[in-house]
């Protein structure tokens, strides 16, 4: 199991990858397979991070068998959070 620091880093990487890939569009998403490849994290770590982010209301996930994220999209709240971070960091 990943450390707390790793889990936080995974969640942030997922949010950033989603925001960059979708350009903040709620109608667009990214596949779990693409995130696994891009972020080079284990499937169980991706599933755990996605479950956390769903609980926070930042993303929605269509799940495949075996707790595998099939399609992941940002919610309105997730987009607002990423836009806020983008404004803060210029």
C-alpha positions in Angstrom: 0.0 0.0 0.0 1.2 3.5 -0.9 2.3 5.9 1.8 0.2 8.9 2.7 2.5 11.2 0.8 2.3 8.9 -2.3 -1.5 8.8 -2.0 -1.8 12.6 -1.9 0.6 12.9 -4.8 -1.4 10.3 -6.9 -4.6 12.3 -6.2 -3.0 15.5 -7.3 -1.5 13.9 -10.4 -4.9 12.5 -11.4 -6.7 15.8 -10.9 -4.0 17.7 -13.0 -4.0 15.1 -15.8 -7.8 15.2 -16.0 -7.9 19.0 -16.0 -5.2 19.2 -18.7 -6.7 16.5 -20.9 -10.2 17.8 -20.7 -9.3 21.6 -20.6 -11.9 21.9 -17.9 -14.8 20.5 -19.9 -17.2 18.4 -17.8 -18.4 16.5 -20.8 -14.9 15.1 -21.5 -13.2 12.4 -19.6 -10.1 10.2 -19.6 -9.9 6.5 -19.4 -8.4 4.7 -16.5 -6.1 2.8 -18.8 -4.7 6.1 -20.1 -4.1 7.4 -16.6 -2.4 4.2 -15.6 -0.1 4.6 -18.5 0.6 8.3 -18.2 1.0 8.4 -14.4 2.8 5.0 -14.1 0.9 4.0 -10.9 -0.5 0.7 -9.8 -4.1 -0.1 -10.7 -5.0 -0.5 -7.0 -3.5 2.9 -6.2 -5.4 4.5 -9.1 -8.7 2.9 -7.8 -8.0 4.1 -4.3 -7.2 7.6 -5.4 -10.3 7.7 -7.6 -12.5 6.5 -4.7 -11.2 9.2 -2.5 -11.7 11.9 -5.2 -15.3 10.7 -5.8 -15.9 10.9 -2.1 -14.7 14.5 -2.1 -17.1 15.3 -5.0 -14.2 16.2 -7.4 -14.6 13.5 -10.0 -17.1 10.9 -11.3 -16.0 7.4 -12.3 -17.5 4.7 -14.4 -16.2 1.5 -12.9 -15.3 -1.7 -14.8 -15.1 -5.1 -13.2 -12.4 -5.5 -10.5 -12.6 -1.9 -9.2 -11.0 -0.6 -12.4 -11.8 3.0 -13.3 -13.1 2.8 -16.9 -13.8 6.5 -17.5 -13.0 9.4 -15.2 -14.4 12.9 -15.5 -14.1 16.1 -13.4 -17.2 17.4 -11.6 -18.1 21.1 -11.6 -16.5 21.3 -8.1 -13.3 19.6 -9.4 -13.1 22.0 -12.3 -13.5 25.0 -9.9 -10.8 23.6 -7.6 -8.3 23.2 -10.5 -9.2 26.7 -11.9 -8.6 28.1 -8.5 -5.2 26.5 -8.2 -4.3 27.6 -11.7 -5.2 31.2 -10.8 -3.1 31.0 -7.6 0.0 29.6 -9.3 -0.4 31.7 -12.4 
